[in-house]
């Protein structure tokens, strides 16, 4: 928490606990930048993007105008050695 606070990111103990123990559903760019600075790494070393599935868009008339953009799920990875 102190290292984050030095970089202007103030998270509660609970938020830090959840950030460390569970993959976050969302994260602010400020928090991501602070973590990268603290861990001396780049965002691509922490985030992995995977295509999960692809759905087809349906209209009220039952027509299918085309596929929706691929759904992407991200996960936060711990840098080596932590």
Buried (B, 14 or more C-beta within 10 A) or exposed (E): EEEBEEBEBEBEEEBEEBBEEEEBEEBEEEBBBBBBBEBEBEEEBBEEEEEEEEEEEEEEEEEEEEEEEEEEEBEBBEEEEE
